Amino acid sequence: MKKIELEVSRAKSSTLEELCNLLTNEKHNRLNERSVLVSPLESVEEKFGNLERRFTKFEEKYVDMEKEKESRVNQVEELHLLLLAQKEKENEFLSKLEAPYKFSILLENSGMEWC
């Protein structure tokens, strides 16, 4: 009877040993699969980081360009106001002149000659 129990115990031990080896192999396979998946993930994370930095730079450039645009619009408005003021001064000056002088100034500005 002890011989049979010993044989059963050996068979169980052998089965458990095989199971342990299978689990060890499975663990190694899973670790290998994980390392295969981690490499592309790291690459994607790196690319995402690069895109994030580029996007941040574009945002900063956009803000700077908007400020520059606003500045240019203000300059154009100021120049327009100066031009209107200058034309108004010219019109006032012309209205104060006597008729012959107006005519000669208008001719000069138009590029025509007085005959």
N, CA, C and O atoms as a GROMACS GRO file, in nm:
protein
  460
    1MET      N    1   0.080  -0.118   0.000
    1MET     CA    2   0.000   0.000   0.000
    1MET      C    3   0.085   0.126   0.000
    1MET      O    4   0.054   0.224  -0.068
    2LYS      N    5   0.193   0.121   0.077
    2LYS     CA    6   0.281   0.237   0.080
    2LYS      C    7   0.344   0.260  -0.054
    2LYS      O    8   0.372   0.374  -0.092
    3LYS      N    9   0.367   0.153  -0.127
    3LYS     CA   10   0.426   0.165  -0.258
    3LYS      C   11   0.330   0.238  -0.352
    3LYS      O   12   0.373   0.319  -0.434
    4ILE      N   13   0.203   0.209  -0.340
    4ILE     CA   14   0.103   0.273  -0.425
    4ILE      C   15   0.091   0.421  -0.389
    4ILE      O   16   0.083   0.508  -0.476
    5GLU      N   17   0.091   0.448  -0.258
    5GLU     CA   18   0.084   0.588  -0.214
    5GLU      C   19   0.205   0.666  -0.262
    5GLU      O   20   0.194   0.782  -0.301
    6LEU      N   21   0.321   0.600  -0.260
    6LEU     CA   22   0.444   0.665  -0.307
    6LEU      C   23   0.434   0.693  -0.456
    6LEU      O   24   0.475   0.800  -0.501
    7GLU      N   25   0.381   0.600  -0.533
    7GLU     CA   26   0.365   0.618  -0.678
    7GLU      C   27   0.265   0.731  -0.706
    7GLU      O   28   0.287   0.812  -0.796
    8VAL      N   29   0.156   0.737  -0.629
    8VAL     CA   30   0.056   0.843  -0.647
    8VAL      C   31   0.118   0.978  -0.614
    8VAL      O   32   0.097   1.076  -0.685
    9SER      N   33   0.194   0.982  -0.507
    9SER     CA   34   0.260   1.105  -0.468
    9SER      C   35   0.360   1.150  -0.575
    9SER      O   36   0.369   1.269  -0.605
   10ARG      N   37   0.434   1.056  -0.632
   10ARG     CA   38   0.530   1.088  -0.739
   10ARG      C   39   0.457   1.141  -0.862
   10ARG      O   40   0.500   1.237  -0.926
   11ALA      N   41   0.345   1.076  -0.893
   11ALA     CA   42   0.267   1.120  -1.009
   11ALA      C   43   0.213   1.262  -0.987
   11ALA      O   44   0.218   1.346  -1.077
   12LYS      N   45   0.162   1.288  -0.865
   12LYS     CA   46   0.114   1.422  -0.833
   12LYS      C   47   0.228   1.523  -0.839
   12LYS      O   48   0.213   1.633  -0.892
   13SER      N   49   0.341   1.484  -0.784
   13SER     CA   50   0.458   1.571  -0.783
   13SER      C   51   0.502   1.602  -0.925
   13SER      O   52   0.534   1.716  -0.958
   14SER      N   53   0.504   1.501  -1.009
   14SER     CA   54   0.543   1.520  -1.148
   14SER      C   55   0.444   1.612  -1.220
   14SER      O   56   0.483   1.700  -1.297
   15THR      N   57   0.314   1.591  -1.194
   15THR     CA   58   0.211   1.675  -1.256
   15THR      C   59   0.224   1.819  -1.209
   15THR      O   60   0.213   1.912  -1.288
   16LEU      N   61   0.248   1.836  -1.078
   16LEU     CA   62   0.266   1.972  -1.025
   16LEU      C   63   0.392   2.037  -1.080
   16LEU      O   64   0.393   2.157  -1.107
   17GLU      N   65   0.496   1.960  -1.098
   17GLU     CA   66   0.620   2.012  -1.155
   17GLU      C   67   0.598   2.056  -1.300
   17GLU      O   68   0.646   2.162  -1.341
   18GLU      N   69   0.526   1.975  -1.377
   18GLU     CA   70   0.494   2.013  -1.516
   18GLU      C   71   0.409   2.139  -1.520
   18GLU      O   72   0.430   2.229  -1.602
   19LEU      N   73   0.311   2.144  -1.429
   19LEU     CA   74   0.226   2.263  -1.421
   19LEU      C   75   0.308   2.386  -1.385
   19LEU      O   76   0.288   2.493  -1.442
   20CYS      N   77   0.397   2.371  -1.294
   20CYS     CA   78   0.485   2.482  -1.253
   20CYS      C   79   0.570   2.527  -1.372
   20CYS      O   80   0.586   2.647  -1.393
   21ASN      N   81   0.624   2.433  -1.448
   21ASN     CA   82   0.704   2.467  -1.567
   21ASN      C   83   0.619   2.539  -1.671
   21ASN      O   84   0.662   2.637  -1.732
   22LEU      N   85   0.495   2.489  -1.691
   22LEU     CA   86   0.406   2.555  -1.785
   22LEU      C   87   0.376   2.699  -1.742
   22LEU      O   88   0.375   2.791  -1.824
   23LEU      N   89   0.351   2.718  -1.613
   23LEU     CA   90   0.323   2.852  -1.562
   23LEU      C   91   0.445   2.944  -1.575
   23LEU      O   92   0.432   3.062  -1.607
   24THR      N   93   0.562   2.889  -1.550
   24THR     CA   94   0.686   2.967  -1.565
   24THR      C   95   0.704   3.009  -1.710
   24THR      O   96   0.736   3.124  -1.739
   25ASN      N   97   0.683   2.913  -1.803
   25ASN     CA   98   0.693   2.946  -1.945
   25ASN      C   99   0.589   3.052  -1.985
   25ASN      O  100   0.618   3.145  -2.060
   26GLU      N  101   0.468   3.035  -1.935
   26GLU     CA  102   0.361   3.132  -1.965
   26GLU      C  103   0.398   3.271  -1.912
   26GLU      O  104   0.374   3.372  -1.979
   27LYS      N  105   0.456   3.275  -1.794
   27LYS     CA  106   0.500   3.402  -1.736
   27LYS      C  107   0.604   3.468  -1.825
   27LYS      O  108   0.595   3.588  -1.852
   28HIS      N  109   0.703   3.393  -1.872
   28HIS     CA  110   0.807   3.445  -1.961
   28HIS      C  111   0.746   3.495  -2.092
   28HIS      O  112   0.785   3.600  -2.144
   29ASN      N  113   0.651   3.419  -2.146
   29ASN     CA  114   0.583   3.461  -2.270
   29ASN      C  115   0.511   3.594  -2.251
   29ASN      O  116   0.519   3.683  -2.335
   30ARG      N  117   0.440   3.607  -2.138
   30ARG     CA  118   0.368   3.732  -2.110
   30ARG      C  119   0.465   3.849  -2.093
   30ARG      O  120   0.438   3.960  -2.139
   31LEU      N  121   0.578   3.824  -2.027
   31LEU     CA  122   0.678   3.930  -2.011
   31LEU      C  123   0.736   3.972  -2.146
   31LEU      O  124   0.759   4.090  -2.170
   32ASN      N  125   0.759   3.873  -2.234
   32ASN     CA  126   0.808   3.906  -2.368
   32ASN      C  127   0.704   3.986  -2.447
   32ASN      O  128   0.738   4.084  -2.514
   33GLU      N  129   0.579   3.944  -2.439
   33GLU     CA  130   0.472   4.017  -2.508
   33GLU      C  131   0.462   4.160  -2.456
   33GLU      O  132   0.442   4.255  -2.532
   34ARG      N  133   0.477   4.172  -2.326
   34ARG     CA  134   0.471   4.306  -2.264
   34ARG      C  135   0.584   4.394  -2.317
   34ARG      O  136   0.561   4.510  -2.351
   35SER      N  137   0.704   4.340  -2.323
   35SER     CA  138   0.817   4.421  -2.371
   35SER      C  139   0.799   4.458  -2.518
   35SER      O  140   0.842   4.565  -2.561
   36VAL      N  141   0.736   4.369  -2.596
   36VAL     CA  142   0.709   4.398  -2.737
   36VAL      C  143   0.607   4.512  -2.748
   36VAL      O  144   0.618   4.595  -2.838
   37LEU      N  145   0.511   4.517  -2.658
   37LEU     CA  146   0.409   4.621  -2.661
   37LEU      C  147   0.458   4.753  -2.601
   37LEU      O  148   0.413   4.861  -2.641
   38VAL      N  149   0.550   4.746  -2.508
   38VAL     CA  150   0.599   4.867  -2.441
   38VAL      C  151   0.679   4.954  -2.537
   38VAL      O  152   0.669   5.076  -2.531
   39SER      N  153   0.757   4.896  -2.624
   39SER     CA  154   0.841   4.972  -2.716
   39SER      C  155   0.758   5.064  -2.807
   39SER      O  156   0.790   5.183  -2.816
   40PRO      N  157   0.655   5.013  -2.874
   40PRO     CA  158   0.573   5.105  -2.955
   40PRO      C  159   0.501   5.210  -2.870
   40PRO      O  160   0.483   5.324  -2.913
   41LEU      N  161   0.460   5.171  -2.752
   41LEU     CA  162   0.394   5.266  -2.663
   41LEU      C  163   0.488   5.381  -2.628
   41LEU      O  164   0.447   5.497  -2.630
   42GLU      N  165   0.610   5.351  -2.597
   42GLU     CA  166   0.708   5.456  -2.566
   42GLU      C  167   0.731   5.545  -2.686
   42GLU      O  168   0.746   5.667  -2.672
   43SER      N  169   0.734   5.486  -2.805
   43SER     CA  170   0.751   5.564  -2.928
   43SER      C  171   0.633   5.658  -2.948
   43SER      O  172   0.652   5.775  -2.983
   44VAL      N  173   0.512   5.609  -2.926
   44VAL     CA  174   0.392   5.692  -2.941
   44VAL      C  175   0.394   5.805  -2.838
   44VAL      O  176   0.360   5.919  -2.869
   45GLU      N  177   0.434   5.773  -2.716
   45GLU     CA  178   0.440   5.876  -2.611
   45GLU      C  179   0.542   5.984  -2.648
   45GLU      O  180   0.518   6.102  -2.625
   46GLU      N  181   0.655   5.944  -2.704
   46GLU     CA  182   0.757   6.040  -2.745
   46GLU      C  183   0.703   6.130  -2.857
   46GLU      O  184   0.722   6.252  -2.853
   47LYS      N  185   0.637   6.069  -2.956
   47LYS     CA  186   0.580   6.148  -3.066
   47LYS      C  187   0.473   6.243  -3.013
   47LYS      O  188   0.465   6.358  -3.057
   48PHE      N  189   0.393   6.197  -2.920
   48PHE     CA  190   0.289   6.281  -2.862
   48PHE      C  191   0.353   6.400  -2.790
   48PHE      O  192   0.305   6.513  -2.800
   49GLY      N  193   0.461   6.375  -2.717
   49GLY     CA  194   0.532   6.483  -2.648
   49GLY      C  195   0.585   6.586  -2.748
   49GLY      O  196   0.577   6.706  -2.724
   50ASN      N  197   0.642   6.538  -2.860
   50ASN     CA  198   0.692   6.629  -2.964
   50ASN      C  199   0.578   6.712  -3.022
   50ASN      O  200   0.593   6.832  -3.042
   51LEU      N  201   0.466   6.647  -3.051
   51LEU     CA  202   0.351   6.720  -3.105
   51LEU      C  203   0.299   6.823  -3.006
   51LEU      O  204   0.259   6.933  -3.045
   52GLU      N  205   0.299   6.788  -2.880
   52GLU     CA  206   0.252   6.881  -2.777
   52GLU      C  207   0.342   7.004  -2.771
   52GLU      O  208   0.293   7.116  -2.758
   53ARG      N  209   0.475   6.984  -2.779
   53ARG     CA  210   0.569   7.097  -2.778
   53ARG      C  211   0.549   7.184  -2.902
   53ARG      O  212   0.550   7.306  -2.892
   54ARG      N  213   0.531   7.121  -3.019
   54ARG     CA  214   0.509   7.197  -3.142
   54ARG      C  215   0.379   7.277  -3.134
   54ARG      O  216   0.374   7.393  -3.176
   55PHE      N  217   0.274   7.215  -3.081
   55PHE     CA  218   0.147   7.284  -3.067
   55PHE      C  219   0.160   7.405  -2.976
   55PHE      O  220   0.105   7.511  -3.005
   56THR      N  221   0.233   7.389  -2.868
   56THR     CA  222   0.255   7.500  -2.774
   56THR      C  223   0.328   7.615  -2.845
   56THR      O  224   0.293   7.731  -2.826
   57LYS      N  225   0.430   7.582  -2.926
   57LYS     CA  226   0.503   7.686  -3.000
   57LYS      C  227   0.410   7.756  -3.099
   57LYS      O  228   0.414   7.878  -3.113
   58PHE      N  229   0.324   7.678  -3.168
   58PHE     CA  230   0.230   7.739  -3.262
   58PHE      C  231   0.131   7.831  -3.190
   58PHE      O  232   0.096   7.938  -3.240
   59GLU      N  233   0.087   7.789  -3.073
   59GLU     CA  234  -0.003   7.874  -2.995
   59GLU      C  235   0.065   8.006  -2.960
   59GLU      O  236   0.005   8.113  -2.972
   60GLU      N  237   0.191   7.998  -2.916
   60GLU     CA  238   0.265   8.119  -2.881
   60GLU      C  239   0.283   8.210  -3.003
   60GLU      O  240   0.266   8.331  -2.993
   61LYS      N  241   0.317   8.150  -3.118
   61LYS     CA  242   0.331   8.228  -3.240
   61LYS      C  243   0.199   8.292  -3.280
   61LYS      O  244   0.196   8.407  -3.324
   62TYR      N  245   0.090   8.219  -3.264
   62TYR     CA  246  -0.042   8.272  -3.298
   62TYR      C  247  -0.074   8.395  -3.212
   62TYR      O  248  -0.122   8.496  -3.263
   63VAL      N  249  -0.048   8.384  -3.082
   63VAL     CA  250  -0.073   8.496  -2.991
   63VAL      C  251   0.011   8.616  -3.032
   63VAL      O  252  -0.038   8.729  -3.036
   64ASP      N  253   0.139   8.592  -3.063
   64ASP     CA  254   0.226   8.701  -3.106
   64ASP      C  255   0.176   8.764  -3.236
   64ASP      O  256   0.178   8.886  -3.251
   65MET      N  257   0.131   8.681  -3.330
   65MET     CA  258   0.081   8.734  -3.457
   65MET      C  259  -0.048   8.814  -3.437
   65MET      O  260  -0.068   8.915  -3.504
   66GLU      N  261  -0.134   8.770  -3.347
   66GLU     CA  262  -0.256   8.845  -3.318
   66GLU      C  263  -0.222   8.982  -3.259
   66GLU      O  264  -0.284   9.082  -3.294
   67LYS      N  265  -0.123   8.985  -3.169
   67LYS     CA  266  -0.080   9.113  -3.111
   67LYS      C  267  -0.022   9.204  -3.219
   67LYS      O  268  -0.051   9.323  -3.222
   68GLU      N  269   0.059   9.147  -3.307
   68GLU     CA  270   0.119   9.223  -3.417
   68GLU      C  271   0.009   9.276  -3.510
   68GLU      O  272   0.014   9.391  -3.553
   69LYS      N  273  -0.089   9.192  -3.540
   69LYS     CA  274  -0.201   9.233  -3.626
   69LYS      C  275  -0.276   9.350  -3.563
   69LYS      O  276  -0.308   9.448  -3.631
   70GLU      N  277  -0.304   9.340  -3.435
   70GLU     CA  278  -0.376   9.446  -3.365
   70GLU      C  279  -0.295   9.576  -3.368
   70GLU      O  280  -0.350   9.684  -3.386
   71SER      N  281  -0.165   9.564  -3.350
   71SER     CA  282  -0.077   9.680  -3.355
   71SER      C  283  -0.081   9.745  -3.494
   71SER      O  284  -0.089   9.867  -3.505
   72ARG      N  285  -0.075   9.663  -3.599
   72ARG     CA  286  -0.078   9.714  -3.736
   72ARG      C  287  -0.212   9.782  -3.766
   72ARG      O  288  -0.215   9.888  -3.830
   73VAL      N  289  -0.321   9.722  -3.720
   73VAL     CA  290  -0.453   9.782  -3.742
   73VAL      C  291  -0.458   9.919  -3.674
   73VAL      O  292  -0.511  10.015  -3.731
   74ASN      N  293  -0.404   9.928  -3.553
   74ASN     CA  294  -0.402  10.056  -3.482
   74ASN      C  295  -0.318  10.159  -3.558
   74ASN      O  296  -0.356  10.276  -3.567
   75GLN      N  297  -0.204  10.114  -3.612
   75GLN     CA  298  -0.120  10.206  -3.689
   75GLN      C  299  -0.193  10.256  -3.814
   75GLN      O  300  -0.186  10.375  -3.846
   76VAL      N  301  -0.261  10.166  -3.883
   76VAL     CA  302  -0.336  10.205  -4.003
   76VAL      C  303  -0.445  10.305  -3.966
   76VAL      O  304  -0.465  10.404  -4.036
   77GLU      N  305  -0.515  10.280  -3.856
   77GLU     CA  306  -0.619  10.372  -3.813
   77GLU      C  307  -0.561  10.509  -3.781
   77GLU      O  308  -0.619  10.611  -3.817
   78GLU      N  309  -0.446  10.511  -3.713
   78GLU     CA  310  -0.380  10.638  -3.681
   78GLU      C  311  -0.338  10.712  -3.808
   78GLU      O  312  -0.358  10.832  -3.820
   79LEU      N  313  -0.282  10.637  -3.903
   79LEU     CA  314  -0.242  10.700  -4.029
   79LEU      C  315  -0.364  10.753  -4.105
   79LEU      O  316  -0.357  10.859  -4.166
   80HIS      N  317  -0.471  10.680  -4.101
   80HIS     CA  318  -0.594  10.723  -4.168
   80HIS      C  319  -0.644  10.855  -4.105
   80HIS      O  320  -0.682  10.948  -4.176
   81LEU      N  321  -0.643  10.861  -3.973
   81LEU     CA  322  -0.686  10.983  -3.906
   81LEU      C  323  -0.594  11.100  -3.939
   81LEU      O  324  -0.640  11.212  -3.961
   82LEU      N  325  -0.463  11.074  -3.944
   82LEU     CA  326  -0.368  11.179  -3.982
   82LEU      C  327  -0.393  11.226  -4.124
   82LEU      O  328  -0.388  11.346  -4.152
   83LEU      N  329  -0.420  11.134  -4.214
   83LEU     CA  330  -0.447  11.169  -4.353
   83LEU      C  331  -0.574  11.254  -4.363
   83LEU      O  332  -0.578  11.353  -4.437
   84LEU      N  333  -0.678  11.216  -4.290
   84LEU     CA  334  -0.802  11.294  -4.290
   84LEU      C  335  -0.777  11.435  -4.235
   84LEU      O  336  -0.828  11.533  -4.289
   85ALA      N  337  -0.699  11.442  -4.128
   85ALA     CA  338  -0.668  11.573  -4.069
   85ALA      C  339  -0.588  11.658  -4.168
   85ALA      O  340  -0.613  11.778  -4.181
   86GLN      N  341  -0.494  11.596  -4.237
   86GLN     CA  342  -0.412  11.668  -4.336
   86GLN      C  343  -0.500  11.720  -4.450
   86GLN      O  344  -0.485  11.834  -4.493
   87LYS      N  345  -0.591  11.636  -4.499
   87LYS     CA  346  -0.680  11.680  -4.606
   87LYS      C  347  -0.771  11.793  -4.560
   87LYS      O  348  -0.798  11.886  -4.636
   88GLU      N  349  -0.816  11.785  -4.436
   88GLU     CA  350  -0.901  11.891  -4.382
   88GLU      C  351  -0.824  12.022  -4.375
   88GLU      O  352  -0.879  12.128  -4.407
   89LYS      N  353  -0.698  12.016  -4.332
   89LYS     CA  354  -0.615  12.137  -4.328
   89LYS      C  355  -0.595  12.194  -4.467
   89LYS      O  356  -0.602  12.315  -4.486
   90GLU      N  357  -0.572  12.108  -4.565
   90GLU     CA  358  -0.553  12.154  -4.703
   90GLU      C  359  -0.681  12.220  -4.754
   90GLU      O  360  -0.677  12.325  -4.819
   91ASN      N  361  -0.795  12.158  -4.725
   91ASN     CA  362  -0.922  12.215  -4.768
   91ASN      C  363  -0.947  12.351  -4.704
   91ASN      O  364  -0.994  12.443  -4.770
   92GLU      N  365  -0.915  12.364  -4.574
   92GLU     CA  366  -0.928  12.493  -4.506
   92GLU      C  367  -0.837  12.597  -4.569
   92GLU      O  368  -0.877  12.711  -4.591
   93PHE      N  369  -0.714  12.556  -4.598
   93PHE     CA  370  -0.618  12.647  -4.659
   93PHE      C  371  -0.667  12.693  -4.796
   93PHE      O  372  -0.661  12.811  -4.829
   94LEU      N  373  -0.716  12.598  -4.875
   94LEU     CA  374  -0.765  12.632  -5.008
   94LEU      C  375  -0.887  12.722  -5.002
   94LEU      O  376  -0.903  12.811  -5.086
   95SER      N  377  -0.972  12.701  -4.904
   95SER     CA  378  -1.093  12.784  -4.894
   95SER      C  379  -1.059  12.928  -4.855
   95SER      O  380  -1.136  13.019  -4.885
   96LYS      N  381  -0.947  12.949  -4.789
   96LYS     CA  382  -0.905  13.083  -4.750
   96LYS      C  383  -0.836  13.159  -4.864
   96LYS      O  384  -0.830  13.282  -4.861
   97LEU      N  385  -0.785  13.088  -4.960
   97LEU     CA  386  -0.717  13.151  -5.071
   97LEU      C  387  -0.816  13.219  -5.165
   97LEU      O  388  -0.933  13.182  -5.172
   98GLU      N  389  -0.766  13.318  -5.235
   98GLU     CA  390  -0.849  13.382  -5.336
   98GLU      C  391  -0.859  13.291  -5.457
   98GLU      O  392  -0.775  13.202  -5.473
   99ALA      N  393  -0.957  13.311  -5.540
   99ALA     CA  394  -0.986  13.224  -5.654
   99ALA      C  395  -0.867  13.200  -5.746
   99ALA      O  396  -0.844  13.085  -5.781
  100PRO      N  397  -0.788  13.304  -5.790
  100PRO     CA  398  -0.678  13.274  -5.882
  100PRO      C  399  -0.573  13.182  -5.821
  100PRO      O  400  -0.516  13.096  -5.888
  101TYR      N  401  -0.548  13.202  -5.691
  101TYR     CA  402  -0.448  13.117  -5.626
  101TYR      C  403  -0.497  12.972  -5.615
  101TYR      O  404  -0.419  12.878  -5.631
  102LYS      N  405  -0.625  12.955  -5.586
  102LYS     CA  406  -0.682  12.821  -5.577
  102LYS      C  407  -0.663  12.746  -5.708
  102LYS      O  408  -0.622  12.630  -5.712
  103PHE      N  409  -0.693  12.817  -5.815
  103PHE     CA  410  -0.684  12.755  -5.946
  103PHE      C  411  -0.541  12.712  -5.978
  103PHE      O  412  -0.519  12.603  -6.030
  104SER      N  413  -0.444  12.799  -5.946
  104SER     CA  414  -0.304  12.765  -5.975
  104SER      C  415  -0.256  12.649  -5.886
  104SER      O  416  -0.179  12.565  -5.932
  105ILE      N  417  -0.300  12.644  -5.761
  105ILE     CA  418  -0.261  12.535  -5.671
  105ILE      C  419  -0.324  12.404  -5.719
  105ILE      O  420  -0.260  12.300  -5.717
  106LEU      N  421  -0.450  12.411  -5.760
  106LEU     CA  422  -0.514  12.291  -5.812
  106LEU      C  423  -0.444  12.240  -5.936
  106LEU      O  424  -0.430  12.119  -5.954
  107LEU      N  425  -0.400  12.333  -6.022
  107LEU     CA  426  -0.327  12.292  -6.142
  107LEU      C  427  -0.194  12.227  -6.106
  107LEU      O  428  -0.155  12.127  -6.167
  108GLU      N  429  -0.125  12.284  -6.010
  108GLU     CA  430   0.004  12.228  -5.968
  108GLU      C  431  -0.015  12.086  -5.913
  108GLU      O  432   0.061  11.995  -5.946
  109ASN      N  433  -0.115  12.068  -5.831
  109ASN     CA  434  -0.141  11.936  -5.771
  109ASN      C  435  -0.184  11.833  -5.875
  109ASN      O  436  -0.159  11.714  -5.858
  110SER      N  437  -0.248  11.878  -5.982
  110SER     CA  438  -0.294  11.786  -6.084
  110SER      C  439  -0.185  11.756  -6.187
  110SER      O  440  -0.200  11.664  -6.267
  111GLY      N  441  -0.076  11.832  -6.186
  111GLY     CA  442   0.034  11.811  -6.279
  111GLY      C  443   0.017  11.887  -6.409
  111GLY      O  444   0.098  11.870  -6.500
  112MET      N  445  -0.083  11.970  -6.420
  112MET     CA  446  -0.106  12.048  -6.542
  112MET      C  447  -0.032  12.182  -6.531
  112MET      O  448   0.002  12.226  -6.422
  113GLU      N  449  -0.007  12.245  -6.645
  113GLU     CA  450   0.063  12.372  -6.647
  113GLU      C  451  -0.033  12.487  -6.672
  113GLU      O  452  -0.136  12.471  -6.738
  114TRP      N  453   0.003  12.603  -6.619
  114TRP     CA  454  -0.074  12.727  -6.639
  114TRP      C  455  -0.034  12.785  -6.771
  114TRP      O  456   0.085  12.803  -6.797
  115CYS      N  457  -0.129  12.815  -6.853
  115CYS     CA  458  -0.101  12.869  -6.988
  115CYS      C  459  -0.095  13.018  -6.987
  115CYS      O  460  -0.073  13.080  -7.091
   0.00000   0.00000   0.00000
